[in-house]
């Protein structure tokens, strides 16, 4: 953590809440010439530069970023570490894609040296794209989680991850057993959960690859340890949903499988939710569970269009997920680009400030971390980005025509990518410099 006070001058922008609930004007704070003061890894103050500069001592360094915007670090609520090496794999929908590309790629993570190499590349990509917190699937191998957490700890990142639990309907080389998955997950929890800024997520891949016995033990882990997360997949693909009905005929639906095994709750995040009904949305909201909206993978794998307005109507917590490697970019900005199009295809709009919310504070709320990340408010951890408004010639030219911060934000999310991220900070320290 930082040991001295530092200040950063640029435009400041952060979300104050969901614009659907607060109204657009009350949902964000923008200061065109702002100052962010960081001390001991936390945000000590933020406000108008003219007001705060006179309060600084001569020993406080001020870094001034011209034509730049400081925002909270992005939050990715669904991504797969082992699929980094197969991003952009051609030609399949979900179930065939898993068998053709995903499972062979994940097999390599039994080798710790391979896991270490990919973990370093994975975190470098996240930080290069401005993502400072992510909810991450490992592989079935504990080595994958060890590799990610070791690398995250060196950078002092707030990361959440878990070993995949998968004891059926997958290749023999990738399956564990209900008992071994419990024992290995428990050991990882004891080794990593709550260590520094790290959290553990109980991670059954999805209902078809876990027996009832394994799902029951996943629920047992959640009850045995405080503050654990639960991450899995839900209602991504129509054939997947039919498969779940065939495997669990005694349950009323896909979500009910997880509900039966006590996997819903305040720290439970279900990826996709493309084909949910009203009753399932109501149950997610009732239990405080969240959905990870993953537009690039939903389009790339032909899964369907997530109904964000229905989730909003039921007050379901929603975060944004890149879902690499079904998703095609580590960039949250590019993911928002696709999210906007998903809404357009349904006759709905995704406003720039709703996008800002989903990428930052909304993701933090989906992870029950809004008191720590997702905001520039004093007391929050100093995970933030410096976005370069002149990153490319086209971006620079287009933003010169922008009339207000709403248009600037929308252009950033449609034209922006990793080139826009000038610097990424974690706990007040630079962890990426373009």
Number of C-alpha atoms within 10 A of each C-alpha: 13 14 10 12 20 21 22 20 24 24 24 24 21 23 27 21 22 21 20 15 11 12 12 15 10 13 19 19 15 18 18 17 16 24 26 26 26 26 20 17 22 23 25 20 17 21 22 18 19 11 11 16 17 9 8 14 9 8 9 13 14 17 13 13 16 13 13 23 24 28 25 30 28 32 31 31 32 28 25 21 26 28 26 20 17 17 18 15 18 12 10 15 16 21 13 11 16 15 14 15 18 21 18 16 17 24 16 16 25 17 12 17 14 15 26 21 13 21 25 15 14 21 20 15 18 23 27 24 28 33 28 28 27 25 28 26 27 30 29 29 26 21 21 30 30 22 21 25 28 16 18 20 16 8 15 18 23 23 21 27 30 31 27 27 32 27 27 18 12 16 13 9 12 21 20 21 16 21 13 14 26 21 14 16 26 17 13 19 21 12 12 20 24 15 13 13 16 19 20 29 29 28 26 26 21 22 25 21 19 23 19 19 13 25 27 18 18 25 19 15 21 20 13 10 13 10 16 20 26 26 31 23 20 24 22 25 21 14 14 19 18 13 15 21 17 12 15 17 11 10 16 10 19 22 24 17 20 22 17 14 17 16 29 27 18 22 23 24 30 26 26 28 26 22 17 19 13 12 11 18 23 17 17 26 21 15 16 19 24 31 30 30 29 31 30 25 25 25 18 19 20 14 21 19 22 24 18 21 15 15 23 16 12 17 18 22 25 27 27 29 31 29 30 25 23 27 26 20 22 27 28 27 28 23 27 29 23 20 26 21 16 23 18 12 11 13 8 14 16 18 16 22 25 21 25 30 28 31 28 29 29 27 31 27 24 26 27 20 15 16 14 19 28 33 27 31 23 15 17 21 25 31 31 27 27 24 25 22 23 18 18 14 9 11 19 14 12 17 19 12 10 14 9 9 16 14 15 18 21 23 18 23 23 16 15 24 21 21 15 24 26 22 21 29 23 25 24 23 19 15 19 19 12 11
